[in-house]
Amino acid sequence: MDFTSLLEALKETPFATALREADTLFPWTESIHVLSITIVVGVISIVDLRLMGVIAHKKEIRSLLSQVLPLTWGAFVVAAITGSLMFSTNPTGYVDNWPFRIKIGLLVLAAANVAVFHLITSRKLHLWDAGQPTPPAARLAGATSLGLWIAIVFFGRFIGFTLV
C-alpha cells in the first residue's frame, strides 16, 4: 500500500467520515483544538519568558516547570488528538497544503528544542535555578521555543485559508 492509498484509507474511517458529514462535529473539534493550543502556547510562553529572564526571574524554574508541565502536556495531548482527527477528514489535502507542512516541520523543531533543553541544557539547572542568571543556552532555548510556537500558531491559522 502506497502513501496516498494509506491517506485515502484514513479519510474513509468512521471518525473521519463523521467529522466531515456532521454539521457541528468538525467546528467543535476545531474549537477544542484551538483552545488546547492556546493553553499550550500560553503556558509555554511563561516558561520561555522565564528562561529568557524577561518575567518571573526570581521564581525557580524547577518550581515553575513542576507546576505547569502537567497542564502543558495534557493540553498538548488534546491538541494532538483533535489535530489528528481534523487531519483525517482530508489527509491528502493537508499533506499538499504548504502551511500545514511548515507547521508540522516547526512542531518537529519545537520537539527537538524541548528534547535538547531537557536532556542537555537543564542538566545543570540546579546550579542556576535559584538566584543565578539564566545561562545563554537556556535563554536561547526559551527564545527558540517562543519563536517556534508563534510560527506554529501563525501557520496553523493560515491552513484554514489555504486548504483546498
N, C-alpha and C positions, 0 to 999 in steps of 0.2 A: 504494500500500500504506500503510495507516494504522499508527500506532504499535503498537497491540495486535496486529495481524497480524504485524508485524515481531518482536514479542516471542514470539509463538506459533511463528513460523518458527525463531527461535533455540532454543526449547525442543525442537524436533524435530531438531536437528542430531545427528550421530552422537556427538559428545563429550558433549552434554547427556544423551542417552539412555543412554549407557554409565555416566555418573556416577549417574544416577537408578536404573538397574536392577541394577548390580553391588552386591554386598553390602558390599564394603570400599572401593571406589574413592572414594566421597564422604567417608567418615571420614578416609581418608588425605589427600585433598586438603585437607580442613578442618584437619587436624593440621599439614600443611605451611604452610597459610595462617597459622595461629596462631603457629607457630614463627617464621615470617618477620616477622610483625608485632611479635613480641616483640623481635627483633633491631632492627627499625626504631625502635621506641619506646625501647628501652634505649639505643641509640647516640645518638639524637636528644636524649634526656633529658640525657645527659652534656654535649652541646654546649649545650643550653638552660641547664643549671645553670651552665656556664662563662660564658655570655653574661650571666647574671643575677649573676655574681660570687659564687655560693654555693660552688662547688668549683673546684679547679684554676685559681684566678685568676692564678697566676703562669705558667701554661702559655700560650704564644702560641696564639691562636685559629686563626691560619693553619696552624700545625703540626697542631693538633688536627683541623681540617677536612680537611686533606690526608690524614690517617691514617684518618679514619672515613667520609668521604663515599663512597668506593668500596663499602665494606661496606653502608652505608645504602642506596645506590641499587640495589645487587644484591638485597638483601633486599626492597626496595620493589617491584622488578620481579617477583620471585617472588610476593609478596603480591598484586600486581595481577593476575597471571595466574591464580593459584589462586582469587582472589575472583571474577574474571570467569567462570571455569569453574563455580563454585558458583552464581553468579547465573544462568547459562544453564540450570540444572536446573529453575528455577521463576521465570522472569523477571517474569511478571505478579504473582506472589505477593510477590516482593521489591519491585517498584515500588509496590505497595499497602501495604507494611509501613512504618509511620511511623518506627521506629527506623532502618531502612535508609535512608530518605530523609534523616533527620537526619545519619546517618553520612556519606553522600555529600556533603551540604552542608558538613559540617565538614571533609571532605577538600579540598573546593574552597577553603575559607577557609585551611586549612593550606598549600595550594599558593600561594595569594595571599600569605600571610605570608612564605613562603620566597622567593618572587619579589621581594617588596619588600626583604627583607633583602639578597639577593644583588645586586639591581640598584641599590639606593639606599643602604641603611644601611652595607653593607660597603665602599663606595667609599673611605671614609676609615679603613679597617681598619688600614692601616699606621701611622696616627698614634696609635692607642690599643692596638694589639696587644701591644706589649712594655712592660709595666710601668705603663701608664696605666690609670686607671679606665675601665671599660666605659661608654660614653655611654648616656644614658637611652633612646635609640631602640633600641639593641642589647639593652638589658635588657628593654625592652618586647617586642621580637621574641622573645626567649627565653621570657619568661613567657607570651606569647600562644601560642607553639608548644607549650610544655609543657601548658598548659591544653587546647588543641585536641586534642592526642594522647591525653590522659587521657579526654576526652569521646568521641573516636573509638573507643577501646577499650571504653568503657562501652556506647555504643550498639551497637557491633558485637557485643558479647557478648549484649546484650538482643535482638538479631534472632532468635536461636535459640529464645527463649522466646515470641516473639510471631508468628512466621511461620506462616501457615496452609497 
